[in-house]
Amino acid sequence: MKIGKIELSLRKCVAPEFVFGLEARKMAGKYAKNLGAKHVLVVTDKGVANAGWLKDVTNSLEQEKINYTIFDNVVPNPRESNVEEGVRFYREHQCDGIVTVGGGSPMDCAKGIGIVVANGGSILEYEGVDKIRYPLPPLICIPTTAGSSADVSQFAIINDTTRHIKIAIVSKSIVPDVSLIDPETTLSMDKELSIYTGLDALTHAFEAYVSNANSGITDLYALEAISLLTHALPHIIKKPYEIESRASVMMASLLAGLAFSNASLGVVHAMAHSLGGWLDLPHGLCNAILLDHAVEYNFDASKERYWRIAHAMQMQFYPSKEAFISHIRAFKSSLDLNQNLGTLGVTNEVIPHLAAMALKDACIVTNPKMPSQFDIEEILHGAL
């Protein structure tokens, strides 16, 4: 129901406290102290540690006399075994809070650790929506990539290595207590990672805007994120150390995260989770490859919303489906992203299985139209 432009249907929105700006990472100790932590588990990966960002965080903890234990064994697409190992670290060192420094993988793993520490069992038991009964220990996120938005979302993605799928855990309980968003940390990202994570953020914004759970609030976040990314991502490729462009992409990641955390996602992410679980592929790259193919499938079901996205991407206001798809592909090409699923090792033989898994993913529910397995297979075939 609407009165004018105001949507009156019930909508729940969640967000953490967040601090955005240069040197935000150095506030970790202050926030850990404010949250009552005495000994935190610092969840990260070795790449982040080698880049030097971890030292700033541990210095901040030391200044506030907060003890810490570093857990840096997180791998890309974190597995349930990563979570189990982190839980052991947490309990052995009698931690009472978590600080995570890194991209989506360390942050998702940290959320998983917090879930199991507070609720017991296996992380795989919490697949789905609102399965978490007890609140997590204090959780502070410091993102070092611009795209995953795990630092502001109520999502966690864990790789189930038995079923070879990525499970989605969705709950208000895993929204971090605070996110310290420092654009400077993204200066250590290489070109490929910058593109993959940036296009992950773009996909978040696209899917949130056309989601059947969208709202006026999430629409504002999503369209501004798309506008920022359209302008700033090409600049990052040309001038990777320009902090203004990095800050724009980091802000876009924040806004896209707030959008999808509250409007959810769609068929792109459902397929990307299936691909990531089966073939252990980079999540952002999967989204980037699939985005235009999913738009082609969804376009007629949400034409006016795609027109507004096109406008945010600096197109004429009412492009045809073909013109819009061409524009998305040209934008990807301008970022030197020309891969397809075939170049990543996907074959025709695995597509039925991938489609079946995607159809079971939680993100599929909020796609603008409900696809059949055949529809998903056709999208995947088109992306080969």
Secondary structure in CASP SS format (residue, H / E / C, confidence):
PFRMAT SS
TARGET T0000
AUTHOR 0000-0000-0000
METHOD secondary structure of the structure
MODEL  1
M C 1.00
K E 1.00
I E 1.00
G C 1.00
K C 1.00
I E 1.00
E E 1.00
L C 1.00
S C 1.00
L C 1.00
R C 1.00
K C 1.00
C C 1.00
V C 1.00
A C 1.00
P C 1.00
E E 1.00
F E 1.00
V E 1.00
F E 1.00
G C 1.00
L C 1.00
E C 1.00
A H 1.00
R H 1.00
K H 1.00
M H 1.00
A H 1.00
G H 1.00
K H 1.00
Y H 1.00
A H 1.00
K H 1.00
N H 1.00
L C 1.00
G C 1.00
A C 1.00
K C 1.00
H E 1.00
V E 1.00
L E 1.00
V E 1.00
V E 1.00
T C 1.00
D E 1.00
K H 1.00
G H 1.00
V H 1.00
A H 1.00
N H 1.00
A H 1.00
G C 1.00
W H 1.00
L H 1.00
K H 1.00
D H 1.00
V H 1.00
T H 1.00
N H 1.00
S H 1.00
L H 1.00
E H 1.00
Q H 1.00
E C 1.00
K C 1.00
I C 1.00
N E 1.00
Y E 1.00
T E 1.00
I E 1.00
F E 1.00
D C 1.00
N E 1.00
V C 1.00
V C 1.00
P C 1.00
N C 1.00
P C 1.00
R E 1.00
E H 1.00
S H 1.00
N H 1.00
V H 1.00
E H 1.00
E H 1.00
G H 1.00
V H 1.00
R H 1.00
F H 1.00
Y H 1.00
R H 1.00
E H 1.00
H C 1.00
Q C 1.00
C C 1.00
D C 1.00
G E 1.00
I E 1.00
V E 1.00
T E 1.00
V E 1.00
G E 1.00
G C 1.00
G H 1.00
S H 1.00
P H 1.00
M H 1.00
D H 1.00
C H 1.00
A H 1.00
K H 1.00
G H 1.00
I H 1.00
G H 1.00
I H 1.00
V H 1.00
V H 1.00
A H 1.00
N H 1.00
G C 1.00
G C 1.00
S C 1.00
I H 1.00
L H 1.00
E H 1.00
Y H 1.00
E C 1.00
G E 1.00
V E 1.00
D C 1.00
K C 1.00
I C 1.00
R C 1.00
Y C 1.00
P C 1.00
L C 1.00
P C 1.00
P C 1.00
L E 1.00
I E 1.00
C E 1.00
I E 1.00
P E 1.00
T C 1.00
T C 1.00
A C 1.00
G C 1.00
S C 1.00
S C 1.00
A C 1.00
D C 1.00
V C 1.00
S C 1.00
Q C 1.00
F E 1.00
A E 1.00
I E 1.00
I E 1.00
N E 1.00
D E 1.00
T C 1.00
T C 1.00
R C 1.00
H C 1.00
I E 1.00
K E 1.00
I E 1.00
A E 1.00
I E 1.00
V E 1.00
S C 1.00
K H 1.00
S H 1.00
I H 1.00
V C 1.00
P C 1.00
D C 1.00
V E 1.00
S E 1.00
L E 1.00
I E 1.00
D C 1.00
P H 1.00
E H 1.00
T H 1.00
T H 1.00
L H 1.00
S H 1.00
M C 1.00
D C 1.00
K H 1.00
E H 1.00
L H 1.00
S H 1.00
I H 1.00
Y H 1.00
T H 1.00
G H 1.00
L H 1.00
D H 1.00
A H 1.00
L H 1.00
T H 1.00
H H 1.00
A H 1.00
F H 1.00
E H 1.00
A H 1.00
Y H 1.00
V H 1.00
S C 1.00
N C 1.00
A C 1.00
N C 1.00
S C 1.00
G H 1.00
I H 1.00
T H 1.00
D H 1.00
L H 1.00
Y H 1.00
A H 1.00
L H 1.00
E H 1.00
A H 1.00
I H 1.00
S H 1.00
L H 1.00
L H 1.00
T H 1.00
H H 1.00
A H 1.00
L H 1.00
P H 1.00
H H 1.00
I H 1.00
I H 1.00
K H 1.00
K C 1.00
P C 1.00
Y C 1.00
E C 1.00
I H 1.00
E H 1.00
S H 1.00
R H 1.00
A H 1.00
S H 1.00
V H 1.00
M H 1.00
M H 1.00
A H 1.00
S H 1.00
L H 1.00
L H 1.00
A H 1.00
G H 1.00
L H 1.00
A H 1.00
F H 1.00
S H 1.00
N H 1.00
A H 1.00
S C 1.00
L C 1.00
G C 1.00
V H 1.00
V H 1.00
H H 1.00
A H 1.00
M H 1.00
A H 1.00
H H 1.00
S H 1.00
L H 1.00
G H 1.00
G H 1.00
W H 1.00
L H 1.00
D C 1.00
L C 1.00
P C 1.00
H H 1.00
G H 1.00
L H 1.00
C H 1.00
N H 1.00
A H 1.00
I H 1.00
L H 1.00
L H 1.00
D H 1.00
H H 1.00
A H 1.00
V H 1.00
E H 1.00
Y H 1.00
N H 1.00
F H 1.00
D H 1.00
A H 1.00
S C 1.00
K H 1.00
E H 1.00
R H 1.00
Y H 1.00
W H 1.00
R H 1.00
I H 1.00
A H 1.00
H H 1.00
A H 1.00
M C 1.00
Q C 1.00
M C 1.00
Q C 1.00
F C 1.00
Y C 1.00
P C 1.00
S C 1.00
K H 1.00
E H 1.00
A H 1.00
F H 1.00
I H 1.00
S H 1.00
H H 1.00
I H 1.00
R H 1.00
A H 1.00
F H 1.00
K H 1.00
S H 1.00
S H 1.00
L C 1.00
D C 1.00
L C 1.00
N C 1.00
Q C 1.00
N C 1.00
L C 1.00
G H 1.00
T H 1.00
L H 1.00
G C 1.00
V C 1.00
T C 1.00
N H 1.00
E H 1.00
V H 1.00
I H 1.00
P H 1.00
H H 1.00
L H 1.00
A H 1.00
A H 1.00
M H 1.00
A H 1.00
L H 1.00
K C 1.00
D C 1.00
A H 1.00
C H 1.00
I H 1.00
V H 1.00
T H 1.00
N C 1.00
P C 1.00
K C 1.00
M C 1.00
P C 1.00
S C 1.00
Q H 1.00
F H 1.00
D H 1.00
I H 1.00
E H 1.00
E H 1.00
I H 1.00
L H 1.00
H H 1.00
G H 1.00
A C 1.00
L C 1.00
END
